[in-house]
């Protein structure tokens, strides 16, 4: 492999790594927004029956199917003034969103695969960088 090809691959992998970091940031922002929306829905009395609560910080919540009749029944059966038992702000220590266990498992699997991919890319970039530098030092030594 020529030094130019190695440099091109290295550049491509660094771009991929930057893209992965951007996707990760977007996922984190979406999770935060989803947590806020869930808290607002619960405060308004639009929450569906309770599910298992998890303490993972990077949980992604998925909205349940739209059941307009159920929501109308929930809203009309709620008193006019409700008090929140849990903090509405996701930055407050007591804030814990709820999710079905199947979603937790899938989310964890995706996170694990992303971590493995990021580690593989980092290792590959490191190996290309070291082999490119050894090729450069070998070619420099050949000129002496």
C-alpha positions in Angstrom: 0.0 0.0 0.0 1.4 3.4 -1.0 1.7 6.2 1.5 -0.9 8.2 -0.5 -3.4 5.3 -0.3 -2.8 4.9 3.5 -3.3 8.7 3.9 -6.5 8.6 1.9 -7.8 5.7 4.0 -6.8 7.5 7.2 -8.6 10.6 6.1 -11.7 8.6 5.2 -11.7 6.9 8.6 -11.2 10.1 10.5 -14.2 11.5 8.6 -16.2 8.5 9.6 -15.2 8.9 13.2 -16.3 12.5 13.1 -19.6 11.5 11.6 -20.1 8.9 14.3 -19.4 11.6 17.0 -22.0 13.9 15.3 -24.6 11.1 15.3 -23.9 10.3 18.9 -24.4 14.0 19.8 -27.7 14.0 17.9 -28.9 10.8 19.7 -28.0 12.4 23.0 -30.0 15.6 22.1 -33.0 13.5 21.0 -32.9 11.5 24.2 -32.9 14.7 26.3 -35.8 16.1 24.3 -37.7 12.9 24.6 -37.2 12.8 28.3 -38.5 16.4 28.5 -41.5 15.6 26.4 -42.3 12.5 28.5 -42.2 14.6 31.6 -44.5 17.2 30.1 -46.9 14.4 28.9 -46.9 13.0 32.4 -47.5 16.4 34.0 -50.5 17.0 31.7 -51.9 13.6 32.5 -51.2 12.0 29.1 -49.0 9.2 30.4 -50.0 5.6 29.8 -49.7 2.9 32.5 -46.4 2.8 34.3 -43.6 0.6 33.0 -40.3 -0.4 34.5 -38.1 2.5 35.5 -34.4 2.4 34.6 -31.5 4.5 35.8 -29.5 4.5 32.5 -28.4 8.1 31.6 -28.6 7.5 27.8 -32.0 5.9 27.6 -34.0 6.7 24.5 -37.8 6.7 25.0 -40.2 5.7 22.3 -43.7 7.1 22.3 -46.5 4.6 22.6 -49.0 4.2 19.7 -51.5 7.1 19.4 -54.7 6.2 21.1 -56.9 9.3 21.0 -59.8 7.7 22.9 -57.5 6.7 25.7 -55.9 10.1 25.9 -59.3 11.9 25.9 -60.5 9.6 28.7 -57.3 10.2 30.7 -57.5 14.0 30.3 -61.2 14.1 31.1 -60.8 11.9 34.2 -58.0 13.9 35.7 -58.6 16.7 38.2 -58.0 20.3 37.0 -55.0 20.8 39.2 -52.3 18.1 39.4 -49.0 18.1 41.2 -45.9 16.3 39.8 -44.5 13.7 42.1 -41.2 13.5 40.2 -39.1 16.4 38.9 -39.9 17.6 35.4 -36.4 18.7 34.6 -34.2 15.9 33.3 -31.1 17.6 34.8 -32.5 17.1 38.4 -31.1 14.1 40.2 -34.5 12.5 40.9 -35.5 12.5 37.2 -35.8 8.9 35.9 -37.7 8.2 32.6 -39.5 4.9 32.1 -39.1 2.5 29.2 -40.1 -1.0 28.2 -37.3 -3.6 28.9 -37.2 -4.7 25.2 -36.3 -1.2 24.2 -33.6 -1.0 26.9 -32.1 -4.2 25.5 -32.1 -3.0 21.9 -30.7 0.4 22.9 -27.9 -1.3 24.9 -27.1 -3.5 22.0 -26.9 -0.5 19.6 -24.7 1.4 22.1 -22.4 -1.7 22.4 -22.1 -2.0 18.6 -21.3 1.7 18.2 -18.7 1.5 21.0 -17.1 -1.6 19.3 -17.1 0.2 15.9 -15.6 3.3 17.4 -12.8 1.2 19.1 -12.2 -0.7 15.9 -11.9 2.5 13.9 -9.6 4.0 16.4 -7.4 0.9 16.4 -7.3 0.8 12.6 -6.4 4.5 12.4 -3.7 3.9 14.9 -2.3 1.0 12.9 -2.4 2.9 9.7 -0.7 5.9 11.3 2.0 3.8 12.8 2.6 1.9 9.5 2.6 5.1 7.5 5.1 6.7 9.9 7.3 3.6 9.7 7.1 3.6 5.9 8.1 7.3 5.9 11.1 6.7 8.3 12.2 3.7 6.2 12.1 5.7 3.0 13.9 8.5 4.7 16.6 6.1 6.0 17.0 4.7 2.5 17.9 8.2 1.2 20.7 8.5 3.7 
